[in-house]
Amino acid sequence: MEYIKKAVKSAESDSDEIRGIVKGILDDIEKNGEKAVRELARKFDNWEGDFILSPEKKQKLIDQVPEDIKQDIRFAHEQIFGFAKAQKESISEFEKETLPGVRLGQRIVPMDVAGCYIPGGRFAHACSALMSVGTAKAAGVKTVIACSPPRGESIAPAVAYALDVAGADIIIEMGGVQAIATMAFGLFTGKPANILAGPGNAYVAEAKSILSSNGKCTIDVFAGPTESAIIADKTADYMTVAIDLVSQAEHGINSPVWLFTDSRELGEKVLEVMPKIIADMPDPKVPEASWRDYGEIVLCKDREELCRVNDEYAAEHVQVIAEDLEFWVKNLNSYGSLFLGEGSTVPHGDKCSGTNHILPTKKAGFYSGGLNVLKFLKIYTYQEISKDANKVISAAASRLSRVEGMEGHARACDWRLKKYFPGQDWDFNVYAQKKY
């Protein structure tokens, strides 16, 4: 493996400092509640008004959205919601009799409350609203609360319309760590979230992570700054590769973009044209910084090494522009979402193709996929053991409890054996004094 271009920064560069700042904010909000949130909103967003978007204000925002944009938002929602519904239909409740008298089952119960964060900043993330809120509604979540940062006097009109189309029950005009805490603690709504979903900057991602690790709620994925990788061989068009890298570098100055290739010629051509393509952007400063500080071109000897490198990076988005696409489907094992062939670019998934764009970052693709309906569902199991089945189940559980040294567990099973089978002798001391 050889670097044609090496990053000068990593995603870990500022994480310790950010985590300390976020923890301080969360502690303040947990202690002082809505008062602390109002002070933070005043400080960071210059916000003095109500947080919950009223129906009247929402309608005024919706009225500002041109009809052609509304049509595109509705189209994207149809694709995203439809894919999420198909995901839900792929799982089911069931019962199974594993032994005579042993009835086991599975229930699928949607979360009561989902908190969905829609980023603000330089962009109006209407599609992020569809991704999180639409997927939660497809799962059957009863109450979906959405937070998005105000841009001046309100959230973006397109975001308001997307949230309305997706079915958000409560919309809060608020951003940052305070928005994440508000949803987690149920401030201003009285409805604490079971789950927090949605992408955000490093501070938002840390807030979700801390609240999850503290047991306040669960989260969808660790969705920090966007990261994208392209796997390309000698058959790839270097201009397509470079343009697609720049398309993702515009997310932010700390959004890594990586090229993994087994073609030195391709890698060097991409390196040559990247500055020209970046310079042609309307605002080149962000992609220029992203490429300069975090961009990499990694040269590998063959496609097996490309797979190994890909799985080490575990990028949020992985695009493959190479021969034999089925090989990559079968052999790539760590990523957020996969885009196959030149016809599939990451912006398709980011906006409207149907798969979710809220995906794991910072190597979380090693152990998790992206946001999907399963994240909003609680999979519960149940069992019923008949008296007759206790002859087998209680006897085995009693012995296994003593193997583990758990006498109380064993006696709960012993009691049932004595009660249900009074005429039978049981050796309850088996395994009791031995070490295994």
C-alpha positions in Angstrom: 0.0 0.0 0.0 1.3 3.4 -1.0 0.0 6.9 -0.5 -0.1 9.1 -3.6 -1.6 11.7 -1.3 -1.7 11.5 2.5 -4.0 13.3 4.9 -2.4 15.8 7.3 -5.3 15.6 9.9 -7.5 12.9 11.3 -11.1 12.8 12.6 -9.6 12.3 16.1 -7.7 15.6 16.1 -10.2 17.6 18.1 -12.5 15.0 19.6 -11.3 15.1 23.2 -11.7 18.9 23.4 -15.2 18.7 21.8 -16.3 16.0 24.1 -15.4 18.1 27.1 -17.3 21.1 25.9 -20.4 19.0 25.0 -20.4 17.3 28.4 -20.4 20.6 30.2 -23.4 21.8 28.1 -25.3 18.6 28.8 -24.6 18.8 32.5 -25.9 22.4 32.6 -29.1 21.5 30.8 -29.7 18.4 32.9 -29.4 20.6 36.0 -31.1 23.7 34.9 -33.5 22.4 32.3 -35.4 24.8 30.0 -33.8 27.9 31.5 -30.4 26.6 30.3 -31.7 25.8 26.9 -33.1 29.3 26.5 -29.8 30.9 27.4 -27.9 28.7 25.0 -30.4 29.4 22.2 -30.0 33.1 22.9 -26.2 32.8 22.9 -25.7 30.6 19.8 -28.7 31.4 17.6 -29.8 34.9 18.9 -33.2 33.3 19.5 -35.7 34.8 21.8 -39.0 33.4 20.6 -41.0 30.3 21.1 -39.3 27.0 20.2 -42.2 24.9 19.0 -43.3 25.8 15.5 -46.9 26.8 15.4 -49.3 25.5 12.7 -49.7 29.1 11.5 -46.0 29.8 11.2 -45.4 26.4 9.6 -48.0 27.1 6.9 -46.4 30.5 6.2 -43.1 28.8 5.6 -44.7 26.1 3.4 -46.3 28.8 1.3 -42.9 30.1 0.5 -41.8 26.9 -1.2 -42.2 26.8 -5.0 -44.4 24.0 -6.3 -41.7 22.4 -8.4 -39.5 22.1 -5.2 -42.5 20.6 -3.4 -42.9 18.0 -6.1 -39.2 17.0 -5.8 -39.5 16.7 -2.0 -42.7 14.6 -2.4 -40.9 12.4 -4.9 -37.9 11.9 -2.6 -40.3 11.1 0.3 -42.0 8.4 -1.8 -38.7 6.7 -2.5 -37.4 6.9 1.1 -40.6 6.0 2.8 -41.2 3.2 0.3 -37.8 1.7 0.9 -38.3 2.0 4.7 -41.7 0.3 4.5 -40.1 -2.6 2.5 -37.5 -2.9 5.3 -40.3 -3.2 7.9 -42.2 -5.8 5.8 -39.0 -7.9 5.7 -39.3 -8.7 9.4 -42.3 -10.2 11.2 -43.7 -11.3 14.5 -43.8 -15.1 15.0 -44.3 -17.9 17.5 -42.6 -21.2 17.6 -43.0 -24.3 19.7 -39.4 -25.4 20.2 -40.4 -28.4 22.4 -43.8 -29.8 23.4 -45.2 -27.2 25.9 -42.5 -24.6 25.2 -44.0 -21.6 23.3 -41.5 -18.8 22.3 -42.4 -15.7 20.4 -41.3 -12.4 19.0 -43.1 -9.0 19.1 -42.2 -5.9 17.1 -43.1 -2.7 18.9 -42.3 0.8 17.5 -40.7 3.3 19.8 -43.1 5.7 21.6 -41.0 8.9 20.9 -38.3 9.5 18.3 -36.2 12.7 18.3 -34.9 13.6 14.9 -32.2 16.2 14.3 -32.1 18.0 11.0 -28.8 20.0 10.5 -28.7 23.7 9.6 -25.7 25.7 8.9 -24.8 26.5 5.3 -27.4 24.1 3.8 -31.2 23.6 4.1 -31.2 19.8 4.7 -34.7 19.0 3.5 -33.7 15.5 2.6 -32.3 14.8 6.0 -35.8 15.6 7.4 -37.2 12.9 5.1 -34.6 10.4 6.0 -35.1 10.5 9.8 -38.7 11.5 10.2 -40.0 9.5 7.3 -38.2 6.3 8.4 -39.5 6.7 12.0 -43.0 7.0 10.7 -42.6 4.0 8.4 -41.6 2.1 11.5 -44.8 3.2 13.2 -43.4 5.6 15.9 -46.3 7.3 17.7 -44.6 10.7 18.3 -41.8 12.1 16.2 -40.2 15.3 17.4 -37.9 17.1 15.0 -35.4 19.8 15.8 -33.7 22.0 13.2 -31.6 25.2 13.7 -33.3 28.5 12.8 -31.8 30.5 10.0 -32.6 34.0 11.2 -36.3 34.2 12.1 -37.2 30.6 11.3 -36.1 27.2 10.1 -35.6 26.9 6.3 -39.0 26.8 4.4 -38.0 23.7 2.5 -37.1 21.9 5.7 -40.5 22.9 7.2 -42.3 21.5 4.1 -40.2 18.2 4.2 -41.0 17.8 7.9 -44.7 18.3 7.2 -44.7 15.8 4.3 -42.7 13.2 6.4 -45.2 13.5 9.2 -43.3 15.2 12.1 -45.7 15.6 15.1 -43.8 18.4 16.8 -41.2 20.7 15.1 -38.8 22.6 17.3 -36.8 25.6 15.9 -33.6 24.8 17.7 -30.1 23.5 16.9 -26.9 22.3 18.4 -26.3 20.4 21.6 -29.2 22.1 23.3 -31.6 20.6 20.7 -30.3 17.1 21.3 -30.6 17.5 25.0 -34.1 19.0 24.6 -35.3 15.9 22.8 -33.6 13.5 25.1 -35.0 15.0 28.3 -38.4 15.9 26.9 -38.0 19.6 27.5 -40.8 21.9 26.2 -42.8 18.8 25.2 -42.9 16.5 28.2 -42.0 13.6 25.8 -38.5 12.2 26.4 -37.2 10.5 23.3 -36.5 6.7 23.2 -34.1 7.3 20.3 -32.2 10.2 18.8 -31.6 10.1 15.1 -30.1 12.3 12.4 -26.7 13.7 11.4 -25.0 16.7 12.7 -21.7 18.4 13.3 -19.1 17.0 15.7 -20.8 18.6 18.7 -24.2 17.1 17.8 -22.6 13.7 17.3 -20.8 13.9 20.6 -24.0 14.9 22.4 -25.8 11.9 21.0 -23.0 9.6 22.0 -22.8 10.9 25.5 -26.5 10.7 26.1 -26.6 7.1 24.7 -23.6 6.0 26.9 -25.3 7.5 29.9 -28.4 5.4 29.3 -30.7 8.4 28.6 -31.8 6.9 25.3 -30.5 5.0 22.3 -29.2 6.6 19.1 -29.3 5.6 15.4 -25.5 5.7 14.6 -22.5 7.8 15.3 -23.1 10.2 12.4 -20.4 12.8 12.5 -18.8 14.7 9.6 -19.4 13.1 6.3 -16.7 10.8 4.9 -16.6 9.2 1.4 -14.4 6.7 -0.4 -14.2 5.7 -4.0 -12.8 2.4 -5.1 -11.7 2.7 -8.7 -9.6 0.6 -11.1 -8.0 1.3 -14.5 -11.5 1.3 -16.2 -12.7 4.3 -14.2 -13.0 7.8 -15.8 -10.7 10.0 -13.7 -12.9 13.1 -14.2 -15.9 11.2 -12.8 -13.9 10.1 -9.8 -12.5 13.6 -9.2 -15.9 15.3 -9.6 -17.5 12.8 -7.2 -14.8 13.4 -4.6 -15.3 17.1 -4.7 -19.1 16.6 -4.4 -18.6 15.1 -1.0 -15.7 17.4 0.1 -18.2 20.3 0.0 -19.9 19.0 3.1 -17.4 20.6 5.5 -13.7 21.4 6.0 -13.4 18.3 8.2 -15.1 15.9 5.8 -12.6 13.3 4.5 -12.7 12.0 0.9 -10.5 9.1 -0.1 -9.6 7.3 -3.3 -8.5 3.7 -3.2 -7.1 2.5 -6.5 -4.8 -0.2 -8.0 -4.0 2.2 -11.0 -1.2 4.6 -10.4 -2.1 6.4 -13.6 -5.7 7.0 -12.4 -4.5 8.2 -9.0 -2.0 10.6 -10.4 -4.6 12.1 -12.9 -7.1 12.6 -10.1 -4.5 14.3 -8.0 -3.7 16.6 -10.9 -7.2 17.7 -11.7 -8.6 18.0 -8.2 -7.4 21.6 -7.6 -8.9 22.7 -11.0 -12.3 21.1 -10.2 -12.3 22.6 -6.7 -11.4 26.0 -8.0 -14.4 25.9 -10.3 -16.8 25.5 -7.4 -18.9 28.6 -6.5 -17.3 28.6 -3.0 -14.1 26.6 -3.2 -12.8 27.3 0.3 -14.6 24.3 2.0 -13.8 21.6 -0.5 -10.2 23.0 -0.8 -9.7 22.6 3.0 -11.3 19.2 3.1 -9.1 17.9 0.3 -6.0 19.6 1.6 -6.3 18.4 5.2 -8.2 15.1 5.0 -8.0 13.9 1.4 -6.1 10.8 0.5 -5.2 8.7 -2.6 -4.2 5.2 -1.6 -2.5 2.9 -4.2 -3.0 -0.8 -3.7 -1.5 -3.8 -5.5 -4.7 -5.6 -6.3 -8.4 -5.8 -5.6 -7.9 -8.0 -2.6 -5.8 -5.3 -1.0 -8.4 -2.7 -2.0 -11.0 -4.7 0.0 -8.7 -4.9 3.0 -8.0 -1.1 2.9 -11.7 -0.3 2.4 -12.6 -2.4 5.5 -9.9 -0.7 7.6 -11.3 2.8 6.7 -15.0 1.6 7.0 -16.1 4.8 5.2 -19.6 6.2 5.5 -20.1 6.1 1.8 -18.2 3.7 -0.6 -18.6 4.2 -4.3 -17.2 1.5 -6.6 -16.2 2.4 -10.2 -14.6 -0.8 -11.3 -15.0 -4.0 -13.2 -17.0 -7.0 -11.8 -19.3 -5.2 -9.4 -20.6 -8.4 -7.9 -17.1 -9.1 -6.6 -17.2 -6.0 -4.5 -20.7 -6.7 -3.2 -19.5 -10.0 -1.9 -16.1 -8.9 -0.6 -16.5 -5.5 1.0 -17.6 -5.9 4.6 -17.3 -2.5 6.3 -19.1 0.6 5.1 -22.2 2.7 5.7 -23.8 2.4 2.2 -22.5 1.1 -1.1 -22.8 2.8 -4.5 -22.1 0.4 -7.4 -21.0 1.5 -10.8 -20.4 4.9 -12.5 -24.2 5.5 -12.7 -24.5 5.5 -8.9 -23.1 8.6 -7.2 -23.4 9.4 -3.5 -25.7 12.4 -4.1 -28.3 10.0 -5.4 -28.5 8.3 -2.0 -28.1 11.6 -0.2 -31.2 13.0 -1.8 -33.8 10.7 -3.3 -32.9 7.2 -4.5 -34.5 5.7 -1.4 -31.7 4.2 0.8 -31.0 6.2 4.0 -28.2 8.8 4.1 -27.9 8.8 7.9 -24.9 6.5 8.1 -22.1 5.5 10.5 -18.8 7.5 10.5 -15.5 7.2 12.3 -15.2 3.5 11.5 -18.6 2.6 13.1 -19.3 0.7 9.9 -17.2 -2.1 11.5 -20.2 -2.9 13.7 -23.3 -1.0 12.4 -25.1 -0.2 9.2 -27.0 3.0 8.6 -30.4 4.3 9.9 -33.3 2.0 9.0 -36.7 1.1 10.4 -35.2 -1.5 12.8 -33.6 1.3 14.7 -37.0 2.6 15.6 -38.4 -0.8 16.6 -38.1 -2.7 19.8 -37.9 -6.5 19.3 -39.4 -8.2 22.3 -39.5 -11.9 23.0 -41.8 -13.8 25.2 -42.2 -17.4 26.4 -44.7 -19.8 28.0 -43.5 -23.0 29.6 -46.2 -25.6 30.4 -46.1 -27.8 33.6 -45.1 -30.8 31.6 -42.3 -28.9 29.7 -40.8 -28.0 33.1 -39.6 -31.6 33.4 -37.1 -30.8 30.7 -36.5 -27.0 30.9 -36.4 -26.6 34.8 -34.2 -29.7 35.2 -31.7 -28.3 32.6 -31.9 -24.8 33.9 -31.4 -26.0 37.5 -28.2 -27.9 36.6 -26.8 -25.0 34.5 -27.5 -22.5 37.3 -25.3 -24.5 39.6 -22.6 -24.8 37.0 -22.5 -21.0 37.1 -22.7 -20.9 40.9 -26.1 -19.2 40.9 -28.0 -21.1 43.7 -31.0 -18.8 43.8 -31.6 -19.4 40.1 -31.4 -23.1 40.6 -33.8 -23.1 43.5 -36.5 -21.3 41.4 -36.3 -24.2 39.0 -36.1 -26.8 41.8 -39.3 -25.5 43.3 -41.2 -26.1 40.1 -39.9 -29.6 39.7 -41.0 -30.4 43.3 -44.4 -28.8 42.8 -45.2 -30.2 39.4 -43.6 -33.6 39.9 -44.0 -34.4 43.6 -43.6 -38.2 43.2 -40.2 -37.9 41.4 -36.7 -37.8 43.1 -34.5 -35.0 41.9 -30.8 -34.7 42.7 -30.7 -31.0 43.3 -27.1 -31.1 44.6 -25.6 -32.2 41.3 -22.8 -29.7 40.3 -23.4 -27.7 43.5 -20.0 -28.1 45.1 -17.9 -28.6 42.1 -15.9 -26.0 40.1 -16.2 -26.0 36.3 
